[in-house]
Every structure is written in C-alpha cells, then in structure tokens.
C-alpha cells in the first residue's frame, strides 16, 4: 500500500457517504454479507491497493525505459547530433 494512503483498518476513522447502487445488486449482496458497509470497504481497499500497485509498476517501467534510453544516448550519442544546423 502507498505510504501516504490511509489504511483501511478497524481503527480508521469512519464517515457516512452516499452511494448509488443497483437495488437488485444490493439485495443479492445482502444474502452473502450481514455487513454491507464492511464488505464494500474491504472491496474498495483492495481496488485502491491494486490501482496503486498498477501505478507503481507503470512508473517503474517508465523509469527503466528512461534509464535504458539514457544509456544508449551515453554510448552512441543522439541521432540529432549529426543534423545540427548550428
């Protein structure tokens, strides 16, 4: 989980929010859980963690690409160096 992200623990401060959900879906979900709020919080926490991991992975890939390109540039120079008009 991201170090600055609030953790989804029982000790976390809670507040009421409004959600618009399909009646049928809510009715079905209530057959599987007695605490819909806790279930939604757990699912939302998992979603946020997955999104943070995806962002971190993309950033690492971009950093690796930039490092590789910088290594190529350091080794062989820039294509544009041969075409300078100055």
C-alpha positions as a printed NumPy array, in Angstrom:
array([[  0.   ,   0.   ,   0.   ],
       [  1.195,   3.544,  -0.672],
       [  2.904,   5.071,   2.388],
       [  0.709,   8.191,   2.377],
       [ -2.553,   6.348,   1.774],
       [ -4.853,   5.869,   4.746],
       [ -5.041,   2.254,   5.785],
       [ -8.389,   0.509,   5.918],
       [ -8.24 ,  -0.813,   9.449],
       [-10.853,  -1.091,  12.158],
       [ -9.124,   1.809,  13.935],
       [ -9.61 ,   4.098,  10.924],
       [-11.98 ,   6.995,  11.296],
       [-15.276,   6.308,   9.554],
       [-17.731,   8.679,   7.927],
       [-21.012,   8.213,   6.16 ],
       [-21.048,   8.587,   2.381],
       [-23.795,   8.362,  -0.183],
       [-23.558,   5.688,  -2.846],
       [-25.957,   4.918,  -5.636],
       [-26.112,   1.171,  -6.161],
       [-28.427,  -1.104,  -8.069],
       [-31.267,  -2.332,  -5.828],
       [-31.014,  -5.829,  -7.21 ],
       [-27.282,  -5.996,  -6.645],
       [-27.641,  -4.74 ,  -3.067],
       [-30.354,  -7.338,  -2.385],
       [-28.136, -10.093,  -3.751],
       [-25.111,  -8.871,  -1.789],
       [-27.111,  -8.858,   1.445],
       [-27.648, -12.602,   1.044],
       [-23.867, -13.032,   1.303],
       [-22.966, -10.482,   3.983],
       [-24.557,  -9.151,   7.134],
       [-22.383,  -6.013,   6.996],
       [-22.58 ,  -4.435,   3.562],
       [-20.537,  -1.397,   4.65 ],
       [-17.626,  -3.539,   5.819],
       [-17.79 ,  -5.613,   2.646],
       [-17.784,  -2.509,   0.45 ],
       [-14.88 ,  -1.026,   2.426],
       [-12.88 ,  -4.234,   2.04 ],
       [-13.542,  -4.329,  -1.707],
       [-12.731,  -0.64 ,  -2.107],
       [ -9.487,  -1.033,  -0.141],
       [ -8.474,  -3.916,  -2.43 ],
       [ -9.32 ,  -1.814,  -5.502],
       [ -7.267,   1.146,  -4.246],
       [ -4.302,  -1.11 ,  -3.428],
       [ -4.479,  -2.661,  -6.908],
       [ -4.606,   0.765,  -8.566],
       [ -1.63 ,   1.949,  -6.521],
       [  0.338,  -1.157,  -7.495],
       [ -0.545,  -0.624, -11.155],
       [  0.623,   2.991, -10.98 ],
       [  3.86 ,   1.96 ,  -9.253],
       [  4.506,  -0.729, -11.882],
       [  3.96 ,   1.761, -14.72 ],
       [  6.286,   4.271, -13.067],
       [  8.981,   1.621, -12.649],
       [  8.618,   0.639, -16.315],
       [  8.891,   4.277, -17.396],
       [ 11.953,   4.776, -15.187],
       [ 13.592,   1.656, -16.66 ],
       [ 12.823,   2.846, -20.198],
       [ 14.324,   6.263, -19.486],
       [ 17.42 ,   4.68 , -17.929],
       [ 17.861,   2.405, -20.96 ],
       [ 17.455,   5.312, -23.358],
       [ 19.934,   7.405, -21.365],
       [ 22.433,   4.517, -21.513],
       [ 22.04 ,   4.291, -25.304],
       [ 22.445,   8.046, -25.6  ],
       [ 25.576,   7.979, -23.444],
       [ 27.054,   5.13 , -25.51 ],
       [ 26.276,   6.277, -29.058],
       [ 25.041,   9.853, -28.782],
       [ 21.958,  11.316, -30.325],
       [ 20.75 ,  10.843, -33.888],
       [ 20.089,  14.579, -33.991],
       [ 23.745,  15.399, -33.247],
       [ 24.605,  14.669, -36.886],
       [ 21.929,  17.034, -38.167],
       [ 22.556,  20.174, -36.164],
       [ 22.104,  23.416, -38.106],
       [ 24.265,  25.405, -35.688]])
